[in-house]
Amino acid sequence: RRYRALALLVHPDKCPEDVERAGLALEEVKKANTILQNEDKRRHVQQLIYRGSQMGQRDYNNGDKTTKSLEECQEVAVQKLFAEIEVKRRDVERRKRSQEERDRSNEDEELQKEKQSRDFDKGWRESTRVDSRVGSWRDFGKKQKK
């Protein structure tokens, strides 16, 4: 029910003044719905919310009276918890992308080195140096037999 209510609220057809933002919001709502349909992920999210509400209650009891009520303290704590998780997820994603880029650049360097080596060998064999060196060795061998 909540998914339908949120989807209707942020649907681009219902928000003609800002269709682009409404489309992004609808995508986020769909993403959240698919996540919550998975039992394990739903249980994980519920545990995070419970932990955040406990942290908010602890903050409220410790004298954090900057917010008006216990519910607001809990909401802020839950938001902070999810924000921290999102920051960690983005950091892991960024590190994974940079590792992939390093791997690609290493592969490119390796291919470049192999190509240079093949080109060098090809150039060396095509030159007259090989024939002259092998030829002089053959001449040396013929002189030994005589």
C-alpha positions in Angstrom: 0.0 0.0 0.0 2.8 2.4 0.9 4.5 1.7 -2.4 1.4 2.5 -4.4 0.8 5.7 -2.3 4.4 6.9 -2.9 4.3 5.9 -6.6 1.1 7.9 -7.1 2.6 10.8 -5.2 5.8 11.1 -7.2 4.6 9.8 -10.6 5.7 12.1 -13.5 2.1 12.4 -14.7 1.0 13.7 -11.3 3.8 16.2 -11.1 3.8 18.2 -14.3 5.8 21.1 -12.9 9.0 19.0 -12.5 8.8 15.8 -14.6 12.5 15.0 -14.5 12.7 15.0 -10.7 9.5 13.1 -10.4 10.9 10.4 -12.8 14.0 10.1 -10.6 11.9 9.9 -7.5 9.7 7.2 -9.0 12.8 5.2 -10.0 14.0 5.4 -6.4 10.6 4.3 -5.1 10.6 1.3 -7.5 14.2 0.4 -6.4 13.2 0.5 -2.8 10.1 -1.6 -3.4 12.2 -4.3 -5.2 14.7 -4.3 -2.4 12.0 -4.7 0.2 10.4 -7.6 -1.6 13.4 -9.7 -0.9 13.0 -11.1 2.6 16.6 -11.0 3.6 17.0 -7.4 2.5 13.8 -6.4 4.2 15.0 -7.9 7.5 18.3 -6.1 7.1 16.6 -2.8 6.5 14.2 -3.4 9.5 17.2 -4.1 11.7 18.9 -0.9 10.5 15.8 1.1 11.3 15.5 -0.5 14.7 19.2 0.2 15.5 18.8 3.8 14.3 15.7 4.3 16.5 17.7 3.0 19.4 20.5 5.4 18.7 18.0 8.2 18.4 16.4 7.3 21.7 19.9 7.2 23.3 20.7 10.6 21.9 17.4 12.0 23.1 18.0 10.6 26.6 21.6 11.9 26.7 20.3 15.4 26.4 20.3 16.1 22.7 17.4 18.5 22.8 18.1 20.2 19.5 15.2 18.4 18.0 11.7 18.7 19.4 10.7 15.2 20.1 11.9 11.6 20.5 10.5 10.7 17.1 12.5 13.4 15.4 15.7 12.2 17.2 15.0 8.7 16.0 14.3 9.8 12.5 17.5 11.8 12.3 19.5 8.9 13.7 18.0 6.5 11.1 18.8 8.9 8.3 22.4 9.2 9.5 22.7 5.5 9.6 21.4 5.0 6.1 23.6 7.9 4.9 26.7 6.3 6.4 25.9 3.1 4.7 25.4 4.9 1.4 28.7 6.7 1.7 30.5 3.3 2.4 28.7 1.7 -0.6 29.8 4.6 -2.9 33.4 4.4 -1.5 33.5 0.7 -2.2 32.1 1.3 -5.7 34.7 4.0 -6.4 37.5 1.8 -5.2 36.2 -1.1 -7.3 36.1 1.2 -10.4 39.6 2.5 -9.8 40.9 -1.1 -9.4 39.2 -2.1 -12.7 40.8 0.9 -14.4 44.3 -0.1 -13.0 43.7 -3.6 -14.3 42.7 -2.4 -17.7 45.7 0.0 -17.9 48.1 -2.9 -16.8 46.6 -5.1 -19.5 47.0 -2.3 -22.1 50.7 -1.8 -21.0 51.3 -5.6 -21.2 49.8 -5.7 -24.7 51.9 -2.7 -25.7 55.1 -4.4 -24.4 54.2 -7.6 -26.3 53.6 -5.7 -29.5 56.9 -3.8 -29.1 58.7 -7.0 -28.5 57.2 -8.7 -31.6 57.9 -5.6 -33.7 61.5 -5.6 -32.5 62.0 -9.3 -33.1 60.4 -9.0 -36.6 62.6 -6.0 -37.4 65.7 -7.8 -36.2 65.0 -10.9 -38.2 64.1 -9.0 -41.3 67.3 -7.1 -41.3 70.5 -8.3 -42.8 72.1 -8.7 -39.4 70.7 -12.2 -39.0 71.9 -13.4 -42.4 75.3 -11.9 -41.9 75.6 -13.4 -38.4 74.3 -16.8 -39.5 76.2 -16.6 -42.7 79.5 -15.8 -40.9 78.9 -18.8 -38.6 78.2 -21.0 -41.6 81.4 -19.8 -43.2 83.2 -20.6 -40.0 81.7 -24.0 -40.0 82.8 -24.6 -43.6 86.3 -23.6 -42.9 86.5 -26.0 -40.0 85.4 -28.9 -42.3 87.9 -28.1 -44.9 
